[in-house]
Amino acid sequence: MERNEQPHEEAEETLDQINKKTGRNMPQAIATGAALVILIVACLLLSVDLFVLLVVVFMILALWELRVDFATVGLHLPVFMLWLCSSFTLIATYYSPYHLITMSLSIIVSIILVAIAASAKISVGNRLSLAVAGKLSNTDASARLESSFNHEGGEQHHSRLSHVAVSVLTVLYIPLLASCVIISLTFNGHPIAHAIMLVFLPALSDTGGLFAGAWLGKHKLSPRISPKKSVEGLVGSMLFVMAGAFAVFACTYDASKWATRWWVPIVAGILIGAVGTFGDLCASMLKRDIGIKDMGHLLKGHGGVMDRVDSILMSAPFTCALLWITGL
């Protein structure tokens, strides 16, 4: 009986070590990741319009998470106006015949409306208060102490300009960058391949960085912002993206495209690996500054929606530009 228990205990100990080194519950993370892959692929295979709707839904969830996160330090986001403006921006960008112009005008109008709503600082119901209380109860005390918002005077009060500035930053961070994912669906006649590259290549970057960092990571990339990220993890991110890009390109483009653009997957690997990691570091810096561990709790093993889409959003404009410039 003891012989049967020993391998089981060793396996649990190994899994615990991996979980500690990666900072995640790996079985949960793998299961959640697989479910997301199935959902996204199913939407793409059924209809690109469904994928656009899925992007809108994820954006709505991400905006709610950001609202709760900023509310923990007394900053107000006009979430209803953000939902309305952001949903209109993404849908109008996709269905308008003038995609780039529509996106630009929608973002400008969104900034104005969101700024006005933020200055009004109107809140309805107690759902936000309950969400903030739950977030604070699950937050590590040491993380709160390291926050730049740490104070001794109880509840913080910010100027209207602070609320407006954070709200405008949110418009530029989520709907603007998410619009680049939508724009990529509208040119050169390869919407599914473009969607896969913009969504799954950053995910491959995260996966490559996670595994390479867990098994090989020795040299810290940015110990102050994200202690678990390493130089080896960054290299792993780039190599995983290159492999994924070559696979997508091989299944999408013919020999004539490959003859003159064989270098694009290599550039994509370096670009998405670097920018995606930078996006993760930016999100980590924001979380550290606010004093929270995860942006949310909606995705088991991954934290919040924002914890999964930060690298996708940050790399979206660069990937979209690369595909457009190279005619792919």
C-alpha positions in Angstrom: 0.0 0.0 0.0 2.8 2.4 0.9 4.5 1.6 -2.5 1.3 2.7 -4.3 1.0 5.9 -2.3 4.7 7.0 -2.8 4.4 7.7 -6.6 1.2 9.6 -6.0 2.8 11.7 -3.3 5.8 12.4 -5.5 3.5 13.4 -8.4 1.6 15.8 -6.1 4.8 17.3 -4.8 6.1 17.8 -8.4 2.8 19.4 -9.4 3.0 21.7 -6.3 6.5 22.8 -7.3 5.3 23.5 -10.9 2.3 25.5 -9.6 4.6 27.6 -7.3 7.1 28.3 -10.0 4.5 29.3 -12.6 2.2 31.1 -10.1 -0.8 29.2 -11.4 -2.9 26.1 -10.8 -1.7 24.3 -13.9 -4.5 21.6 -14.2 -7.1 24.4 -14.0 -5.1 26.6 -16.3 -4.8 23.8 -18.9 -8.5 22.9 -18.7 -9.6 26.5 -19.0 -7.3 27.1 -21.9 -8.6 24.1 -23.7 -12.2 25.3 -23.2 -11.3 28.8 -24.6 -9.6 27.3 -27.6 -12.6 25.1 -28.4 -15.0 28.1 -28.0 -12.9 30.4 -30.2 -12.4 27.8 -32.9 -16.1 26.9 -32.9 -17.1 30.5 -33.4 -14.6 31.0 -36.3 -15.7 27.8 -38.0 -19.4 28.7 -37.7 -19.2 32.3 -38.6 -16.7 35.2 -38.4 -19.6 37.3 -37.1 -19.8 35.0 -34.1 -16.1 35.6 -33.4 -16.7 39.4 -33.6 -19.5 39.0 -31.0 -17.2 36.9 -28.8 -14.6 39.7 -28.9 -17.3 42.1 -27.8 -18.4 39.8 -24.9 -14.8 39.4 -23.7 -14.3 43.1 -23.9 -17.4 43.8 -21.8 -16.1 41.3 -19.1 -12.6 42.9 -19.2 -14.1 46.4 -18.7 -16.1 45.2 -15.7 -12.9 43.7 -14.2 -11.0 47.0 -14.7 -13.9 48.9 -13.1 -13.7 46.7 -10.0 -9.9 46.9 -9.9 -9.7 50.7 -10.1 -12.6 51.0 -7.7 -10.4 49.3 -5.0 -8.3 52.4 -5.0 -11.2 54.9 -5.3 -11.0 55.5 -9.1 -14.3 55.5 -11.0 -14.9 54.1 -14.5 -18.2 54.8 -16.2 -18.7 51.2 -17.2 -22.1 51.5 -18.8 -20.8 54.2 -21.1 -17.7 52.2 -21.8 -19.8 49.2 -22.7 -22.0 51.1 -25.0 -19.2 53.0 -26.8 -16.8 50.0 -27.0 -19.5 47.7 -28.4 -20.5 50.2 -31.0 -16.9 50.8 -31.9 -16.1 47.1 -32.6 -19.4 46.3 -34.4 -19.3 49.4 -36.5 -15.6 48.9 -37.4 -16.4 45.4 -38.7 -19.6 46.1 -40.6 -18.7 49.6 -42.0 -17.2 49.6 -45.5 -14.7 52.2 -44.2 -13.2 50.2 -41.4 -10.3 52.4 -40.4 -12.2 55.7 -40.6 -15.1 54.3 -38.7 -12.8 53.0 -36.0 -11.0 56.3 -35.7 -14.2 58.4 -35.4 -15.8 55.9 -33.0 -12.7 56.1 -30.7 -12.7 59.9 -30.8 -16.4 60.1 -29.9 -16.0 57.4 -27.3 -13.2 59.4 -25.6 -15.5 62.5 -25.4 -18.5 60.6 -24.1 -16.6 58.5 -21.6 -14.7 61.6 -20.3 -18.1 63.4 -19.7 -19.5 60.3 -18.0 -16.4 59.9 -15.8 -16.6 63.5 -14.7 -20.2 63.0 -13.6 -19.2 60.0 -11.5 -22.6 58.3 -11.3 -23.0 54.8 -9.8 -26.1 52.6 -9.7 -26.8 49.8 -7.3 -24.5 48.1 -4.8 -23.0 45.4 -7.2 -19.8 47.3 -7.5 -19.4 47.7 -3.7 -19.9 44.0 -3.2 -17.4 43.2 -6.0 -14.8 45.5 -4.4 -15.4 44.0 -1.0 -14.8 40.5 -2.5 -11.7 41.7 -4.3 -10.2 43.3 -1.2 -11.0 40.2 1.0 -9.0 38.0 -1.4 -6.1 40.4 -1.8 -2.7 39.7 -0.2 -2.0 42.3 2.5 1.6 42.6 1.4 0.4 43.5 -2.1 -1.7 46.3 -0.7 1.2 47.6 1.3 3.4 47.8 -1.8 0.7 49.7 -3.8 1.4 53.3 -4.6 -2.1 54.0 -3.4 -1.3 52.7 0.1 -2.4 55.3 2.7 -3.4 55.7 6.3 -6.4 57.9 6.0 -9.0 55.3 5.0 -11.0 55.9 1.8 -9.2 57.9 -0.9 -10.7 60.8 -2.8 -9.4 61.7 -6.3 -10.0 64.7 -8.4 -12.4 64.5 -11.3 -9.4 64.8 -13.6 -8.1 61.5 -12.2 -11.3 59.7 -13.0 -11.4 61.2 -16.5 -7.7 60.3 -17.1 -8.2 56.7 -16.1 -11.4 56.3 -18.1 -9.7 57.7 -21.3 -6.7 55.4 -20.7 -9.2 52.5 -20.6 -10.7 53.5 -24.0 -7.2 53.6 -25.5 -6.3 50.3 -23.9 -9.3 48.1 -24.5 -11.6 49.2 -27.4 -8.9 50.8 -29.4 -6.5 47.8 -29.3 -9.4 45.3 -29.6 -10.4 47.2 -32.8 -7.1 46.1 -34.3 -8.3 42.5 -33.9 -11.5 43.4 -35.8 -9.6 45.3 -38.5 -7.5 42.3 -39.2 -10.7 40.4 -40.3 -11.4 42.8 -43.0 -8.5 42.7 -45.5 -6.7 40.3 -47.8 -9.5 37.6 -47.6 -8.1 35.5 -44.8 -10.2 36.4 -41.7 -9.9 33.0 -40.0 -6.1 32.8 -40.4 -5.8 36.4 -39.2 -8.0 35.8 -36.2 -6.0 32.7 -35.3 -2.7 34.6 -35.6 -3.9 37.6 -33.5 -5.5 35.5 -30.8 -3.5 32.2 -30.6 0.0 33.4 -31.3 0.1 35.6 -28.2 -1.4 32.6 -26.3 1.4 30.5 -27.7 3.8 33.2 -26.5 2.4 32.9 -23.0 2.6 29.1 -23.1 6.2 29.1 -24.4 7.2 31.6 -21.8 5.5 29.6 -19.1 7.1 26.3 -19.9 10.6 27.6 -20.8 10.6 29.8 -17.7 9.4 27.0 -15.4 12.0 24.5 -16.6 14.9 26.6 -17.8 14.4 30.1 -16.3 17.5 31.3 -14.4 18.0 34.9 -15.5 15.2 37.3 -14.3 13.8 39.5 -16.9 12.2 42.1 -14.6 12.4 40.9 -11.0 10.7 44.1 -9.6 7.7 44.0 -11.8 7.2 40.2 -12.4 9.7 38.0 -10.5 8.6 34.8 -12.4 9.5 36.1 -15.9 12.9 35.2 -17.2 15.1 35.8 -20.3 14.8 32.0 -21.1 11.0 32.4 -20.9 11.1 35.3 -23.4 13.2 33.2 -25.8 10.7 30.3 -25.4 7.9 32.7 -26.1 9.5 33.8 -29.4 10.3 30.2 -30.5 6.7 29.0 -29.8 5.3 31.9 -31.7 7.6 31.2 -34.7 6.5 27.6 -34.7 2.8 28.5 -34.6 3.2 31.2 -37.3 5.0 28.8 -39.6 2.1 26.3 -39.1 -0.6 28.9 -39.8 1.3 30.2 -42.8 1.8 26.7 -44.2 -1.9 26.0 -44.0 -3.0 29.3 -45.4 -0.7 30.6 -48.2 0.5 29.1 -51.4 4.1 28.6 -52.6 4.2 32.0 -54.4 3.6 33.8 -51.1 6.2 31.7 -49.3 8.8 32.4 -51.9 8.9 36.1 -51.0 7.6 36.2 -47.5 9.3 33.2 -45.7 10.8 35.6 -43.2 7.4 36.9 -41.9 6.9 34.1 -39.3 10.3 34.8 -37.9 9.6 38.5 -37.6 6.1 37.6 -36.1 7.8 35.4 -33.6 10.2 38.0 -32.4 7.6 40.8 -32.5 4.7 39.0 -30.8 7.0 37.3 -28.3 8.6 40.7 -27.3 5.4 42.8 -27.4 3.3 40.1 -25.7 5.8 39.9 -22.9 5.8 43.7 -22.6 2.0 43.6 -22.4 2.2 41.1 -19.5 4.7 43.3 -17.7 2.5 46.4 -18.2 -0.4 44.5 -16.7 1.8 43.2 -13.9 3.0 46.7 -13.2 -0.6 48.0 -13.1 -1.6 45.2 -10.7 1.4 45.9 -8.5 0.6 49.6 -8.5 -3.0 49.1 -7.5 -2.1 46.3 -5.1 -3.9 43.2 -6.4 -2.8 39.8 -7.6 -5.2 39.1 -10.5 -7.4 41.4 -12.6 -10.4 39.1 -11.9 -11.5 35.5 -11.1 -13.6 34.6 -14.1 -11.1 32.1 -15.7 -10.0 29.3 -13.4 -6.3 29.0 -13.2 -5.8 32.2 -15.2 -7.2 34.9 -13.0 -9.3 37.4 -14.9 -10.2 38.0 -18.5 -7.7 40.8 -18.5 -4.9 38.5 -17.4 -5.5 36.5 -20.6 -6.0 39.2 -23.1 -3.4 41.7 -22.1 -0.7 40.3 -24.4 -3.3 39.8 -27.2 -4.4 43.5 -27.0 -0.8 44.8 -26.8 0.4 42.8 -29.8 -2.8 43.2 -31.9 -1.8 46.5 -33.7 1.7 45.2 -34.5 0.5 41.9 -35.9 -2.3 43.6 -37.8 0.2 46.1 -39.3 2.6 43.3 -40.2 -0.1 41.3 -42.1 -1.4 44.4 -43.9 2.1 45.7 -44.9 3.2 42.3 -46.2 -0.1 41.7 -48.1 -1.0 38.6 -46.2 
